[in-house]
């Protein structure tokens, strides 16, 4: 287990109960279908994140890896999602909306990291680095 994973697991142990207590507020009944999300993101009034949910789900399926032992940088994920939306002729969402979508899809995030979601390219590089380290360790034995 690497140092970052140990640090992340310690953080989850220390803050897990606090995060579990937080729950998103029900969507408002405003006629414009705006939502109010309360939780790690704070309150984000007056936007409709539902417009980006199909794009977000497609992006996660095609561009991301989900693993409970990994943490992706929230700004990096948002930047990548915005670029992906632009390439697919969709309008990117702002950062607050992206955080609301993450919360809606039940991803936990704090301190700039999203638990369980990373870019596929990052996961591939992580696995290659682990294989190189294992090979180097085997060569030394």
trRosetta pair geometry for C-beta under 8 A, 3 or more apart (Angstrom, degrees):
i j d omega theta_ij theta_ji phi_ij phi_ji
1 5 5.0 -117 -173 86 90 130
1 6 5.8 107 131 -57 115 88
2 5 5.0 96 58 9 75 103
2 6 7.2 -137 101 -5 39 89
3 6 5.7 -56 -150 36 33 112
3 7 6.2 33 153 -19 67 107
4 7 5.6 -55 -147 38 32 112
4 8 6.1 32 154 -20 67 107
4 71 7.7 -135 158 38 112 116
5 8 5.6 -54 -144 37 31 111
5 9 6.2 30 156 -18 65 106
5 69 6.0 5 -132 -177 116 98
6 9 5.9 -57 -147 38 28 108
6 10 6.4 30 154 -19 63 106
7 10 5.8 -55 -151 35 30 112
7 11 6.5 32 151 -21 64 105
8 11 5.6 -52 -150 34 33 113
8 12 6.4 33 152 -19 66 104
8 69 8.0 120 89 -167 139 54
8 71 5.6 -163 -119 -23 142 136
8 113 7.6 -115 -117 133 110 160
8 115 7.8 148 -174 -111 118 92
9 12 5.6 -50 -145 36 34 111
9 13 6.4 37 153 -20 65 103
10 13 5.7 -53 -149 36 32 112
10 14 6.2 26 154 -15 65 109
11 14 5.8 -60 -147 41 30 108
11 15 5.9 -12 168 16 68 115
11 110 7.9 -166 161 83 126 121
11 111 7.5 -84 -159 21 150 148
12 15 6.6 -73 -129 56 23 83
12 16 5.0 50 168 -66 66 103
12 115 7.4 99 -91 -114 117 142
13 16 6.0 -19 -119 -6 18 120
15 18 5.0 -61 -164 46 65 118
15 19 5.7 64 140 -25 89 104
15 110 6.9 -96 133 59 160 166
16 19 5.9 -60 -148 37 29 108
16 20 6.2 31 156 -22 66 108
17 20 5.6 -52 -146 34 32 114
17 21 6.8 37 154 -25 62 102
18 21 6.1 -55 -159 26 30 112
18 22 7.3 26 148 -19 61 103
19 22 5.8 -56 -159 29 39 111
19 40 7.3 8 -130 -68 93 112
19 108 5.6 40 -177 -140 144 129
19 110 7.4 -109 -91 -30 121 135
22 38 7.8 -137 -168 128 94 79
22 39 4.8 112 156 -140 117 77
22 40 6.6 109 121 -45 159 68
23 39 6.9 -95 121 -93 8 107
24 37 5.6 -38 -142 -148 108 75
24 38 6.1 140 -143 56 48 62
24 39 5.2 -43 -80 -37 67 127
24 103 5.8 128 -80 150 122 112
24 104 7.0 74 -92 -92 171 55
25 36 5.6 -29 82 101 130 96
25 37 6.9 176 41 -137 87 24
25 38 4.3 57 -14 19 109 114
27 33 7.7 -7 171 -165 132 61
27 35 4.5 -59 -126 -118 91 92
27 36 7.2 138 -139 30 41 65
28 34 6.1 -5 55 86 124 79
28 35 6.4 172 16 -128 84 33
28 36 5.2 71 -36 -2 108 105
30 33 6.9 -119 85 -22 85 13
30 34 5.0 -9 67 40 141 95
32 48 7.2 -118 141 -55 86 121
33 48 5.4 50 106 -114 95 123
33 50 7.0 -54 151 20 124 138
34 45 7.0 46 150 179 126 63
34 46 5.0 -24 -162 -134 145 30
34 47 6.3 92 -145 38 91 15
34 48 5.7 -91 -103 -63 50 78
35 44 7.8 19 99 91 85 94
35 47 7.0 -43 48 77 79 61
35 48 6.6 108 0 -115 90 47
35 49 6.2 -61 40 17 133 97
35 50 7.6 122 -24 -29 128 93
35 100 7.1 135 91 -177 123 136
36 43 6.1 -10 -170 -157 94 93
36 44 7.0 165 -148 69 46 55
36 45 5.1 0 -107 -102 92 73
37 41 5.8 16 113 67 117 131
37 43 7.1 160 75 -140 51 42
37 44 4.9 -1 47 42 98 106
37 49 7.6 19 -36 -4 134 144
37 99 8.0 173 98 112 145 84
37 100 4.4 165 9 -131 159 96
37 103 5.5 118 -178 82 133 144
37 104 7.0 -82 -109 -56 132 88
38 41 7.9 -148 -145 65 17 83
38 42 7.4 -40 -135 170 56 22
38 43 5.4 -5 -95 -89 81 76
39 42 7.9 -70 65 -17 40 18
39 103 5.1 149 63 -147 140 134
40 99 7.6 -128 97 -178 93 110
40 103 6.5 -170 44 -95 94 113
40 108 6.9 120 -33 -157 153 61
40 109 5.6 154 120 68 153 72
40 110 5.8 -110 -147 -73 128 82
41 44 5.8 -25 130 -28 123 122
41 96 7.1 115 -178 -155 119 69
41 99 4.1 141 -114 138 123 120
41 100 5.9 -159 108 -73 174 58
41 102 7.8 139 -61 64 124 102
41 103 5.4 -93 -9 -39 124 141
41 109 7.9 45 -65 67 80 114
44 47 6.4 -44 149 29 100 116
44 96 5.0 165 -130 169 123 110
44 97 7.4 163 169 -82 143 44
44 99 7.1 163 -58 81 151 106
44 100 5.1 -116 71 -70 154 121
47 96 7.2 134 5 105 156 109
47 97 5.4 -112 140 -92 152 101
47 100 7.1 164 79 21 122 164
48 51 5.8 74 112 -14 98 102
49 52 5.9 -59 -172 40 64 104
49 53 6.9 86 134 -50 79 88
49 93 7.2 54 -130 -141 77 153
49 97 5.1 170 -103 -161 94 88
49 100 4.7 -146 -64 106 154 122
49 101 5.2 -162 180 -68 128 80
49 104 6.5 179 102 -16 141 150
50 53 5.5 -30 -154 -6 45 121
51 93 7.9 149 82 -84 100 113
52 55 5.2 -64 -162 50 63 111
52 56 5.4 68 140 -31 87 105
52 85 7.8 -36 -135 -101 103 138
52 93 4.8 -34 -70 -43 158 134
52 97 6.6 100 14 148 148 121
52 98 8.0 -76 123 -90 159 59
52 101 5.9 -71 94 -83 117 143
53 56 5.5 -54 -139 36 30 113
53 57 6.2 29 162 -18 65 105
53 101 6.7 -172 -90 -134 65 106
53 104 7.5 -79 -100 108 109 143
54 57 5.9 -55 -147 37 30 109
54 58 6.3 27 156 -16 65 108
55 58 5.8 -57 -146 39 31 110
55 59 6.1 34 154 -22 66 108
55 81 8.0 106 132 -172 104 96
55 84 7.8 151 175 112 102 105
55 85 5.8 48 174 -104 145 95
55 88 7.2 169 -134 82 107 141
55 90 5.3 171 -103 145 147 171
56 59 5.6 -55 -146 36 29 113
56 60 6.3 29 156 -19 65 104
56 81 6.9 10 -113 -148 73 131
56 101 5.1 -155 -95 173 164 141
56 105 7.2 -142 133 -42 133 144
57 60 5.8 -51 -146 34 30 110
57 61 6.4 29 155 -18 63 108
58 61 5.8 -58 -150 38 30 112
58 62 6.2 4 162 0 67 114
59 62 6.4 -71 -140 48 24 93
59 63 5.3 -33 -176 31 67 121
59 64 6.9 56 134 -13 72 109
59 81 5.4 69 166 -124 164 84
59 84 5.1 112 -119 110 113 155
59 85 7.7 -37 -70 -56 135 76
60 63 7.1 -66 -103 55 13 79
60 64 4.7 -43 -146 40 54 130
60 66 7.4 38 179 -54 107 109
60 105 7.9 -177 -51 -177 160 163
60 117 7.2 -58 -130 -139 105 119
61 64 7.7 25 -6 43 13 87
63 80 6.7 179 152 151 141 121
63 84 6.1 -92 -34 -93 162 148
63 119 6.3 -40 154 -141 87 78
63 120 5.9 -137 178 4 37 109
64 72 7.7 -56 -141 -52 109 163
64 77 7.7 38 -101 -133 124 105
64 117 5.7 -9 -177 -165 137 86
64 118 6.6 149 -158 82 84 32
64 119 5.9 -72 -109 -112 64 35
64 120 5.9 -157 -127 -38 9 80
65 70 7.2 29 100 56 104 160
65 117 7.8 152 79 -151 46 43
65 118 5.5 -20 61 69 92 84
65 119 7.3 30 14 119 86 18
65 120 4.9 117 -35 -100 94 60
65 122 7.7 -139 30 69 117 83
65 123 3.8 8 30 -30 157 159
66 116 5.6 17 -161 164 78 88
66 117 5.9 -17 -106 -96 71 64
67 70 4.3 61 75 8 108 112
67 116 6.3 -165 74 -145 33 58
67 118 7.0 -27 34 20 101 109
67 123 7.0 134 -5 -118 133 123
68 115 7.4 16 -150 164 56 94
68 116 5.1 -7 -102 -101 45 101
70 116 6.6 95 65 -118 75 22
70 117 7.6 -154 98 43 102 13
70 118 4.7 -71 144 -15 132 129
70 123 6.9 -30 -108 -97 168 93
70 126 7.4 -162 -111 15 123 176
71 113 4.1 10 172 -178 121 123
71 114 6.5 155 -161 68 66 42
71 115 5.7 -28 -105 -100 86 48
71 116 7.7 13 -92 -11 51 34
71 118 7.2 65 92 -67 16 105
72 76 6.6 -123 172 76 89 111
72 77 5.1 82 131 -58 126 119
72 113 6.9 141 70 -157 32 68
72 114 4.9 -21 62 55 87 102
72 117 5.0 -72 19 102 129 67
72 118 3.8 172 -72 -100 105 59
72 119 6.5 122 -130 -13 130 68
72 122 7.0 135 -112 63 95 157
73 76 3.9 67 80 13 110 114
73 77 6.5 177 86 -13 55 84
73 112 6.1 -12 -145 155 75 94
73 113 6.4 -48 -99 -102 42 61
73 114 7.6 7 94 11 5 88
74 77 5.7 -53 -145 37 31 112
74 78 6.3 31 156 -19 65 106
74 98 7.8 139 179 120 92 119
74 99 7.2 35 -172 -93 133 89
74 102 7.5 -51 -131 -46 105 168
74 109 5.6 82 -80 -163 129 139
74 112 5.6 -137 24 -165 104 47
74 113 6.6 -139 -26 -91 90 8
74 114 5.2 119 -83 -38 80 98
75 78 5.7 -53 -146 37 31 111
75 79 6.2 33 154 -21 65 106
75 95 7.7 -10 -112 -126 70 123
75 112 6.8 -24 -8 -153 99 96
76 79 5.7 -53 -146 36 30 112
76 80 6.3 28 155 -16 64 108
76 119 7.2 -91 136 -22 112 124
77 80 5.8 -57 -147 39 29 110
77 81 6.2 30 154 -19 65 108
77 98 7.7 158 108 171 95 130
77 114 6.0 -11 -3 11 158 144
77 117 6.7 53 -114 121 148 113
77 118 7.9 -111 -81 -128 109 34
77 119 7.0 -164 -100 -52 71 90
78 81 5.7 -54 -144 38 31 111
78 82 6.2 33 156 -21 65 106
78 95 5.5 32 -164 -116 161 76
78 98 4.6 93 -114 133 104 172
79 82 5.8 -54 -149 35 28 112
79 83 6.5 26 154 -15 63 106
80 83 5.8 -55 -148 38 31 110
80 84 6.2 34 152 -21 65 107
80 119 5.9 -161 -103 -93 176 126
81 84 5.5 -54 -146 37 31 114
81 85 6.4 35 153 -21 65 103
81 92 7.1 124 116 -139 77 99
81 93 7.8 -27 123 40 121 94
81 98 6.4 142 71 -125 148 123
82 85 5.7 -51 -149 34 31 112
82 86 6.5 31 152 -19 63 105
82 92 3.5 45 -139 -141 79 147
82 93 7.5 -124 -93 45 84 53
83 86 5.6 -53 -149 35 33 113
83 87 6.4 32 153 -18 65 105
83 92 7.8 31 -31 -84 26 135
84 87 5.8 -55 -149 37 31 111
84 88 6.4 11 157 -3 65 112
85 88 6.1 -71 -146 48 28 98
85 90 4.2 -88 -165 84 83 102
85 91 6.6 -29 153 94 125 16
85 92 4.3 148 69 -83 138 68
85 93 7.5 147 -51 -3 169 69
86 89 7.9 38 -179 -74 30 21
86 90 7.4 -90 -62 63 23 62
86 92 6.0 -23 -47 -39 87 108
93 97 3.9 -108 171 91 121 132
93 98 5.5 155 93 -56 113 76
93 101 7.2 107 71 -21 163 134
94 97 5.1 93 57 11 72 104
94 98 7.1 -130 102 -8 37 91
95 98 5.5 -53 -149 34 34 115
95 99 6.5 35 153 -19 66 102
96 99 5.7 -51 -152 35 33 112
96 100 6.5 36 149 -19 64 105
97 100 5.4 -53 -151 36 36 115
97 101 6.4 39 150 -21 67 101
98 101 5.7 -50 -149 33 33 112
98 102 6.6 36 151 -19 64 102
99 102 5.6 -50 -150 34 34 114
99 103 6.4 34 152 -18 65 105
99 109 7.1 -122 -139 68 87 145
100 103 5.6 -54 -148 37 32 111
100 104 6.1 36 152 -22 66 106
101 104 5.5 -52 -145 37 32 114
101 105 6.3 19 157 -7 65 109
102 105 6.0 -66 -148 47 27 101
102 107 4.3 -69 -175 59 87 120
102 109 5.9 19 135 -13 145 135
102 114 6.1 -102 -150 -124 141 124
102 117 7.7 -134 -133 33 106 156
103 106 7.5 37 179 -79 34 25
103 107 7.1 -85 -75 56 28 72
103 109 7.8 -93 -70 25 75 106
107 114 5.3 7 159 -167 130 104
107 115 6.5 171 -173 60 77 71
107 116 6.3 -146 -132 63 89 107
107 117 5.7 -23 -127 -9 139 132
108 114 7.5 144 84 -157 45 54
108 115 4.5 1 69 33 94 127
108 116 7.6 78 37 12 84 110
109 113 6.4 -168 -147 94 74 43
109 114 4.5 -26 -96 -101 109 63
109 115 6.6 -154 -79 3 51 76
110 113 6.8 -16 69 55 50 80
114 117 4.8 -37 121 56 122 106
118 122 4.8 -104 164 81 113 127
118 123 5.5 134 93 -54 118 91
118 126 7.9 33 120 -11 159 141
119 122 4.5 91 64 4 88 105
119 123 7.1 -157 94 -6 46 84
120 123 5.5 -54 -148 37 36 112
120 124 6.3 40 153 -22 68 103
121 124 5.6 -49 -148 33 33 114
121 125 6.5 32 154 -16 64 105
122 125 5.8 -55 -148 39 32 110
122 126 6.3 36 151 -23 65 105
123 126 5.5 -52 -147 34 32 114
123 127 6.4 30 155 -17 65 105
124 127 5.9 -57 -151 37 29 108
124 128 6.4 30 152 -19 64 106
125 128 5.6 -52 -146 36 33 113
125 129 6.3 34 155 -20 66 105
126 129 5.8 -55 -149 36 29 111
126 130 6.5 30 152 -19 64 105
127 130 5.6 -51 -147 35 33 112
127 131 6.4 34 153 -19 65 104
128 131 5.7 -55 -149 36 32 111
128 132 6.4 33 152 -19 66 104
129 132 5.7 -51 -146 36 33 112
129 133 6.3 32 154 -18 65 106
130 133 5.7 -55 -148 37 31 110
130 134 6.3 31 153 -19 65 107
131 134 5.7 -55 -146 37 31 111
131 135 6.2 32 154 -18 65 107
132 135 5.7 -56 -147 38 30 111
132 136 6.2 29 155 -19 65 107
133 136 5.7 -53 -145 37 30 111
133 137 6.3 31 154 -20 64 107
134 137 5.7 -54 -147 37 30 111
134 138 6.3 31 153 -19 64 107
135 138 5.6 -55 -146 37 31 112
135 139 6.3 33 154 -23 65 105
136 139 5.7 -51 -146 33 32 112
136 140 6.6 30 154 -19 63 105
137 140 5.9 -56 -152 34 32 110
137 141 6.8 37 150 -29 63 103
138 141 5.8 -50 -152 22 35 114
